[in-house]
Amino acid sequence: MSTAHPLVRVEAGDDAVTMITIDRPERLNALSLPPITALKDAFVAVAADADTRVVILTGAGRAFSAGLDLKASGSSPVSEGLHGVAAAMRGQAYFADVVQTLRAVPQPVIAAINGVAVGGGFALTMGCDLRLAAASARFNVQALRVGLSAGESGLSFLLPRLVPASVAFEWLLTNRFVEAAEAERVGLVARTVPDADLLAATRAVAAGLARHDRDALCLAKATMWANLLAPSLGAALALESRAWTLPGGGDDDG
């Protein structure tokens, strides 16, 4: 499954790995509503692709994504006929839902973070299941910096679940830039690599995952995220046991 789009590229390889690339390098892959729509379409398409076992999400050029494009936010396709606060709320909900659409992709998604990941771009990396970062990668929440709240596009929900809450709260409140080395130290990214090696390293991880059965991979991902929010060990064990039997681990030969 490979598609051409002026804002997002989707390229399927022969190894069951599909790469989705935000393709606005001249704007550091900033996110206005047109690329958000293109990303949503790409996530929905790859989710339905039976030949894709693993997805890589990255940005073209020298940035993953600089976040909201303050120069060209565009108009939301769901805000027509609305004005003022109502239009802004509907448009923001449409923008933020891109992370929910990403999270709904059943296959594991690996973020290859090249350069800055800011605001909504940072949130996209949080919606992925694994993160590898170039040594030059930098992360920033941005919301308070531009006069908004402590988070956007799910950052205030996802970040405290992926790093210690005290670390997440400091990042959310100070809006300081976080370098790749610090992100690795606190567990935000699995690994940092030299910039020139990022895609090769990410593809190697993806190829390793893609050797597994697609349904088993998808079930493992679903169980992992569900148990991040499980109310008890008992509930987590019950879900694990159910998941273990579905791909064939509990086949009955009798």
C-alpha atoms as a printed R data frame, in Angstrom:
    type eleno elety resid chain resno       x       y      z
1   ATOM     1    CA   MET     A     1   0.000   0.000  0.000
2   ATOM     2    CA   SER     A     2   1.722   3.152 -1.227
3   ATOM     3    CA   THR     A     3   0.004   6.470 -1.841
4   ATOM     4    CA   ALA     A     4   1.194   9.899 -2.915
5   ATOM     5    CA   HIS     A     5  -0.140  13.011 -1.185
6   ATOM     6    CA   PRO     A     6   1.307  16.531 -1.192
7   ATOM     7    CA   LEU     A     7   1.377  16.591  2.621
8   ATOM     8    CA   VAL     A     8   1.779  12.972  3.768
9   ATOM     9    CA   ARG     A     9   3.567  10.076  2.072
10  ATOM    10    CA   VAL     A    10   2.588   6.447  2.682
11  ATOM    11    CA   GLU     A    11   5.110   3.882  1.482
12  ATOM    12    CA   ALA     A    12   4.767   0.122  1.960
13  ATOM    13    CA   GLY     A    13   7.828  -2.092  1.881
14  ATOM    14    CA   ASP     A    14   8.184  -5.747  0.976
15  ATOM    15    CA   ASP     A    15   8.836  -6.556  4.657
16  ATOM    16    CA   ALA     A    16   5.267  -5.801  5.874
17  ATOM    17    CA   VAL     A    17   6.443  -2.420  7.209
18  ATOM    18    CA   THR     A    18   4.680   0.765  6.048
19  ATOM    19    CA   MET     A    19   6.252   4.200  6.518
20  ATOM    20    CA   ILE     A    20   4.104   7.312  6.956
21  ATOM    21    CA   THR     A    21   6.012  10.576  6.471
22  ATOM    22    CA   ILE     A    22   4.725  14.054  7.243
23  ATOM    23    CA   ASP     A    23   5.939  15.868  4.144
24  ATOM    24    CA   ARG     A    24   6.128  19.630  4.726
25  ATOM    25    CA   PRO     A    25   9.888  20.032  5.213
26  ATOM    26    CA   GLU     A    26   9.798  23.697  4.209
27  ATOM    27    CA   ARG     A    27   7.570  24.330  7.282
28  ATOM    28    CA   LEU     A    28   9.367  21.831  9.556
29  ATOM    29    CA   ASN     A    29   6.299  19.604  9.080
30  ATOM    30    CA   ALA     A    30   4.082  22.023 10.997
31  ATOM    31    CA   LEU     A    31   0.498  20.868 11.421
32  ATOM    32    CA   SER     A    32  -2.353  22.837  9.906
33  ATOM    33    CA   LEU     A    33  -5.718  21.214  9.253
34  ATOM    34    CA   PRO     A    34  -4.895  19.916  5.730
35  ATOM    35    CA   PRO     A    35  -1.962  17.754  6.916
36  ATOM    36    CA   ILE     A    36  -4.023  16.675  9.924
37  ATOM    37    CA   THR     A    37  -6.715  15.441  7.525
38  ATOM    38    CA   ALA     A    38  -4.084  13.698  5.402
39  ATOM    39    CA   LEU     A    39  -2.603  12.014  8.493
40  ATOM    40    CA   LYS     A    40  -6.013  10.806  9.635
41  ATOM    41    CA   ASP     A    41  -6.658   9.337  6.195
42  ATOM    42    CA   ALA     A    42  -3.256   7.636  6.242
43  ATOM    43    CA   PHE     A    43  -3.827   6.131  9.700
44  ATOM    44    CA   VAL     A    44  -7.261   4.806  8.726
45  ATOM    45    CA   ALA     A    45  -5.877   3.311  5.506
46  ATOM    46    CA   VAL     A    46  -2.909   1.584  7.128
47  ATOM    47    CA   ALA     A    47  -5.104   0.239  9.923
48  ATOM    48    CA   ALA     A    48  -7.200  -1.565  7.327
49  ATOM    49    CA   ASP     A    49  -4.226  -2.874  5.347
50  ATOM    50    CA   ALA     A    50  -3.919  -6.621  5.950
51  ATOM    51    CA   ASP     A    51  -0.377  -6.656  4.540
52  ATOM    52    CA   THR     A    52   1.015  -4.161  7.073
53  ATOM    53    CA   ARG     A    53   2.308  -5.574 10.348
54  ATOM    54    CA   VAL     A    54   4.301  -2.570 11.595
55  ATOM    55    CA   VAL     A    55   4.090   1.178 10.896
56  ATOM    56    CA   ILE     A    56   6.845   3.809 11.090
57  ATOM    57    CA   LEU     A    57   5.872   7.468 11.551
58  ATOM    58    CA   THR     A    58   8.438  10.170 10.798
59  ATOM    59    CA   GLY     A    59   8.897  13.635  9.307
60  ATOM    60    CA   ALA     A    60  10.593  14.718  6.104
61  ATOM    61    CA   GLY     A    61  13.732  16.818  6.287
62  ATOM    62    CA   ARG     A    62  15.229  18.063  9.537
63  ATOM    63    CA   ALA     A    63  12.191  17.907 11.856
64  ATOM    64    CA   PHE     A    64   9.581  15.446 13.010
65  ATOM    65    CA   SER     A    65   6.992  18.198 13.432
66  ATOM    66    CA   ALA     A    66   7.136  21.763 14.731
67  ATOM    67    CA   GLY     A    67   3.546  21.507 15.963
68  ATOM    68    CA   LEU     A    68   0.681  23.817 15.149
69  ATOM    69    CA   ASP     A    69   1.297  25.960 12.083
70  ATOM    70    CA   LEU     A    70   0.434  29.382 13.484
71  ATOM    71    CA   LYS     A    71   0.673  30.964 10.022
72  ATOM    72    CA   ALA     A    72  -1.775  28.693  8.236
73  ATOM    73    CA   SER     A    73  -4.114  26.797 10.526
74  ATOM    74    CA   GLY     A    74  -6.797  26.546  7.821
75  ATOM    75    CA   SER     A    75 -10.479  25.910  8.449
76  ATOM    76    CA   SER     A    76 -11.868  22.701  9.853
77  ATOM    77    CA   PRO     A    77 -14.115  20.679  7.553
78  ATOM    78    CA   VAL     A    78 -16.414  20.206 10.549
79  ATOM    79    CA   SER     A    79 -16.642  23.921 11.479
80  ATOM    80    CA   GLU     A    80 -18.518  25.230  8.461
81  ATOM    81    CA   GLY     A    81 -21.326  27.545  9.473
82  ATOM    82    CA   LEU     A    82 -19.945  28.019 12.987
83  ATOM    83    CA   HIS     A    83 -18.271  31.136 14.368
84  ATOM    84    CA   GLY     A    84 -16.305  32.267 17.404
85  ATOM    85    CA   VAL     A    85 -15.829  29.856 20.286
86  ATOM    86    CA   ALA     A    86 -18.050  27.190 18.745
87  ATOM    87    CA   ALA     A    87 -15.974  27.107 15.561
88  ATOM    88    CA   ALA     A    88 -12.702  27.124 17.524
89  ATOM    89    CA   MET     A    89 -13.790  24.264 19.775
90  ATOM    90    CA   ARG     A    90 -15.002  22.153 16.864
91  ATOM    91    CA   GLY     A    91 -11.797  22.815 14.941
92  ATOM    92    CA   GLN     A    92  -9.568  22.024 17.935
93  ATOM    93    CA   ALA     A    93 -11.439  18.781 18.573
94  ATOM    94    CA   TYR     A    94 -10.910  17.792 14.929
95  ATOM    95    CA   PHE     A    95  -7.198  18.642 15.187
96  ATOM    96    CA   ALA     A    96  -6.653  16.816 18.485
97  ATOM    97    CA   ASP     A    97  -8.514  13.704 17.295
98  ATOM    98    CA   VAL     A    98  -5.572  12.845 15.034
99  ATOM    99    CA   VAL     A    99  -3.868  11.269 18.067
100 ATOM   100    CA   GLN     A   100  -6.970   9.199 18.809
101 ATOM   101    CA   THR     A   101  -6.981   8.069 15.173
102 ATOM   102    CA   LEU     A   102  -3.298   7.152 15.472
103 ATOM   103    CA   ARG     A   103  -3.948   5.237 18.693
104 ATOM   104    CA   ALA     A   104  -6.715   3.295 16.920
105 ATOM   105    CA   VAL     A   105  -4.195   1.810 14.451
106 ATOM   106    CA   PRO     A   106  -4.080  -1.846 15.556
107 ATOM   107    CA   GLN     A   107  -0.522  -2.522 14.368
108 ATOM   108    CA   PRO     A   108   2.493  -1.354 16.408
109 ATOM   109    CA   VAL     A   109   3.592   2.149 15.372
110 ATOM   110    CA   ILE     A   110   7.199   3.272 15.822
111 ATOM   111    CA   ALA     A   111   8.063   6.971 15.854
112 ATOM   112    CA   ALA     A   112  11.379   7.824 14.165
113 ATOM   113    CA   ILE     A   113  11.938  11.258 15.691
114 ATOM   114    CA   ASN     A   114  14.229  13.389 13.544
115 ATOM   115    CA   GLY     A   115  14.744  16.858 14.973
116 ATOM   116    CA   VAL     A   116  12.109  18.827 16.874
117 ATOM   117    CA   ALA     A   117   8.809  17.333 18.040
118 ATOM   118    CA   VAL     A   118   6.767  20.230 19.407
119 ATOM   119    CA   GLY     A   119   3.177  20.547 20.631
120 ATOM   120    CA   GLY     A   120   0.933  18.466 18.415
121 ATOM   121    CA   GLY     A   121   4.044  16.907 16.885
122 ATOM   122    CA   PHE     A   122   5.167  15.831 20.356
123 ATOM   123    CA   ALA     A   123   1.686  14.414 20.955
124 ATOM   124    CA   LEU     A   124   1.970  12.317 17.786
125 ATOM   125    CA   THR     A   125   5.127  10.687 19.143
126 ATOM   126    CA   MET     A   126   3.242   9.928 22.374
127 ATOM   127    CA   GLY     A   127   0.500   8.209 20.402
128 ATOM   128    CA   CYS     A   128   3.043   5.755 19.000
129 ATOM   129    CA   ASP     A   129   4.006   2.520 20.733
130 ATOM   130    CA   LEU     A   130   7.791   2.832 20.471
131 ATOM   131    CA   ARG     A   131  10.034   5.859 19.991
132 ATOM   132    CA   LEU     A   132  13.545   6.064 18.562
133 ATOM   133    CA   ALA     A   133  15.187   9.476 18.417
134 ATOM   134    CA   ALA     A   134  17.991  11.065 16.462
135 ATOM   135    CA   ALA     A   135  20.663  12.608 18.671
136 ATOM   136    CA   SER     A   136  19.462  16.044 17.501
137 ATOM   137    CA   ALA     A   137  15.830  15.408 18.504
138 ATOM   138    CA   ARG     A   138  14.241  17.894 20.897
139 ATOM   139    CA   PHE     A   139  10.832  17.827 22.568
140 ATOM   140    CA   ASN     A   140   8.628  20.687 23.736
141 ATOM   141    CA   VAL     A   141   5.055  20.935 25.016
142 ATOM   142    CA   GLN     A   142   4.643  24.591 23.937
143 ATOM   143    CA   ALA     A   143   1.035  25.166 25.062
144 ATOM   144    CA   LEU     A   144   1.674  27.627 27.910
145 ATOM   145    CA   ARG     A   145   4.401  29.252 25.834
146 ATOM   146    CA   VAL     A   146   1.782  30.374 23.292
147 ATOM   147    CA   GLY     A   147  -0.841  31.315 25.889
148 ATOM   148    CA   LEU     A   148  -2.802  28.072 25.944
149 ATOM   149    CA   SER     A   149  -3.250  25.337 28.574
150 ATOM   150    CA   ALA     A   150  -0.870  22.704 29.964
151 ATOM   151    CA   GLY     A   151  -1.250  20.346 27.046
152 ATOM   152    CA   GLU     A   152  -2.824  19.567 23.701
153 ATOM   153    CA   SER     A   153  -3.815  16.579 21.594
154 ATOM   154    CA   GLY     A   154  -3.643  14.266 24.609
155 ATOM   155    CA   LEU     A   155  -0.225  15.314 25.925
156 ATOM   156    CA   SER     A   156  -1.472  15.935 29.459
157 ATOM   157    CA   PHE     A   157  -2.948  12.397 29.467
158 ATOM   158    CA   LEU     A   158  -0.235  10.407 27.691
159 ATOM   159    CA   LEU     A   159   2.947  12.037 28.960
160 ATOM   160    CA   PRO     A   160   2.430  11.218 32.691
161 ATOM   161    CA   ARG     A   161   1.786   7.603 31.688
162 ATOM   162    CA   LEU     A   162   4.992   7.257 29.688
163 ATOM   163    CA   VAL     A   163   7.432   9.062 32.005
164 ATOM   164    CA   PRO     A   164   7.267   9.667 35.774
165 ATOM   165    CA   ALA     A   165   4.452  12.079 36.600
166 ATOM   166    CA   SER     A   166   6.816  14.531 38.310
167 ATOM   167    CA   VAL     A   167   8.890  14.717 35.120
168 ATOM   168    CA   ALA     A   168   5.804  15.090 32.932
169 ATOM   169    CA   PHE     A   169   4.388  17.869 35.098
170 ATOM   170    CA   GLU     A   170   7.649  19.801 34.968
171 ATOM   171    CA   TRP     A   171   7.721  19.572 31.162
172 ATOM   172    CA   LEU     A   172   4.053  20.530 30.890
173 ATOM   173    CA   LEU     A   173   4.470  23.590 33.133
174 ATOM   174    CA   THR     A   174   7.899  24.932 32.196
175 ATOM   175    CA   ASN     A   175   7.614  24.348 28.423
176 ATOM   176    CA   ARG     A   176  11.379  23.958 28.279
177 ATOM   177    CA   PHE     A   177  12.982  22.037 25.412
178 ATOM   178    CA   VAL     A   178  14.028  18.503 26.316
179 ATOM   179    CA   GLU     A   179  17.067  17.085 24.525
180 ATOM   180    CA   ALA     A   180  17.179  13.533 23.175
181 ATOM   181    CA   ALA     A   181  19.676  12.372 25.818
182 ATOM   182    CA   GLU     A   182  17.344  13.418 28.649
183 ATOM   183    CA   ALA     A   183  14.367  11.857 26.890
184 ATOM   184    CA   GLU     A   184  16.222   8.551 26.733
185 ATOM   185    CA   ARG     A   185  17.353   8.800 30.356
186 ATOM   186    CA   VAL     A   186  13.769   9.114 31.659
187 ATOM   187    CA   GLY     A   187  12.427   6.427 29.315
188 ATOM   188    CA   LEU     A   188  10.522   8.593 26.852
189 ATOM   189    CA   VAL     A   189  12.459   7.107 23.931
190 ATOM   190    CA   ALA     A   190  13.783   3.576 23.703
191 ATOM   191    CA   ARG     A   191  17.056   4.635 22.125
192 ATOM   192    CA   THR     A   192  18.917   7.595 20.661
193 ATOM   193    CA   VAL     A   193  21.111   7.086 17.603
194 ATOM   194    CA   PRO     A   194  23.231   9.315 15.365
195 ATOM   195    CA   ASP     A   195  21.062  11.334 13.015
196 ATOM   196    CA   ALA     A   196  22.298   9.515  9.925
197 ATOM   197    CA   ASP     A   197  21.398   6.126 11.446
198 ATOM   198    CA   LEU     A   198  17.847   6.903 12.584
199 ATOM   199    CA   LEU     A   199  15.846   5.394  9.730
200 ATOM   200    CA   ALA     A   200  18.073   2.338  9.444
201 ATOM   201    CA   ALA     A   201  17.820   1.680 13.181
202 ATOM   202    CA   THR     A   202  14.055   2.171 13.153
203 ATOM   203    CA   ARG     A   203  13.638  -0.122 10.145
204 ATOM   204    CA   ALA     A   204  15.688  -2.789 11.909
205 ATOM   205    CA   VAL     A   205  13.381  -2.676 14.937
206 ATOM   206    CA   ALA     A   206  10.319  -2.715 12.675
207 ATOM   207    CA   ALA     A   207  11.636  -5.672 10.687
208 ATOM   208    CA   GLY     A   208  12.163  -7.611 13.907
209 ATOM   209    CA   LEU     A   209   8.570  -6.987 14.974
210 ATOM   210    CA   ALA     A   210   7.220  -7.767 11.508
211 ATOM   211    CA   ARG     A   211   8.498 -11.341 11.763
212 ATOM   212    CA   HIS     A   212   5.664 -12.010 14.192
213 ATOM   213    CA   ASP     A   213   2.109 -12.939 13.221
214 ATOM   214    CA   ARG     A   214   0.062  -9.816 12.445
215 ATOM   215    CA   ASP     A   215  -2.884 -10.760 14.642
216 ATOM   216    CA   ALA     A   216  -0.611 -11.629 17.562
217 ATOM   217    CA   LEU     A   217   1.169  -8.282 17.222
218 ATOM   218    CA   CYS     A   218  -2.092  -6.362 17.170
219 ATOM   219    CA   LEU     A   219  -3.405  -8.277 20.176
220 ATOM   220    CA   ALA     A   220  -0.188  -7.684 22.109
221 ATOM   221    CA   LYS     A   221  -0.467  -3.956 21.435
222 ATOM   222    CA   ALA     A   222  -4.118  -3.833 22.491
223 ATOM   223    CA   THR     A   223  -3.360  -5.733 25.707
224 ATOM   224    CA   MET     A   224  -0.365  -3.540 26.513
225 ATOM   225    CA   TRP     A   225  -2.331  -0.287 26.269
226 ATOM   226    CA   ALA     A   226  -5.438  -1.656 27.982
227 ATOM   227    CA   ASN     A   227  -3.397  -2.854 30.942
228 ATOM   228    CA   LEU     A   228  -1.676   0.510 31.263
229 ATOM   229    CA   LEU     A   229  -5.075   1.695 32.491
230 ATOM   230    CA   ALA     A   230  -6.243  -1.555 34.133
231 ATOM   231    CA   PRO     A   231  -7.940  -0.988 37.517
232 ATOM   232    CA   SER     A   232  -6.290  -4.001 39.165
233 ATOM   233    CA   LEU     A   233  -3.788  -6.816 38.726
234 ATOM   234    CA   GLY     A   234  -6.719  -9.225 38.516
235 ATOM   235    CA   ALA     A   235  -8.216  -7.359 35.584
236 ATOM   236    CA   ALA     A   236  -4.845  -7.269 33.830
237 ATOM   237    CA   LEU     A   237  -4.308 -11.006 34.353
238 ATOM   238    CA   ALA     A   238  -7.770 -11.794 33.008
239 ATOM   239    CA   LEU     A   239  -7.087  -9.793 29.847
240 ATOM   240    CA   GLU     A   240  -3.665 -11.393 29.397
241 ATOM   241    CA   SER     A   241  -5.127 -14.868 29.764
242 ATOM   242    CA   ARG     A   242  -7.849 -14.139 27.230
243 ATOM   243    CA   ALA     A   243  -5.344 -12.642 24.799
244 ATOM   244    CA   TRP     A   244  -2.995 -15.601 25.219
245 ATOM   245    CA   THR     A   245  -5.601 -18.064 23.969
246 ATOM   246    CA   LEU     A   246  -6.731 -16.134 20.888
247 ATOM   247    CA   PRO     A   247  -3.668 -16.325 18.583
248 ATOM   248    CA   GLY     A   248  -3.382 -20.093 19.168
249 ATOM   249    CA   GLY     A   249  -1.501 -20.312 22.458
250 ATOM   250    CA   GLY     A   250  -4.338 -22.333 23.933
251 ATOM   251    CA   ASP     A   251  -5.219 -24.586 20.988
252 ATOM   252    CA   ASP     A   252  -7.295 -27.584 21.979
253 ATOM   253    CA   ASP     A   253  -6.235 -30.715 20.113
254 ATOM   254    CA   GLY     A   254  -8.994 -32.813 21.611
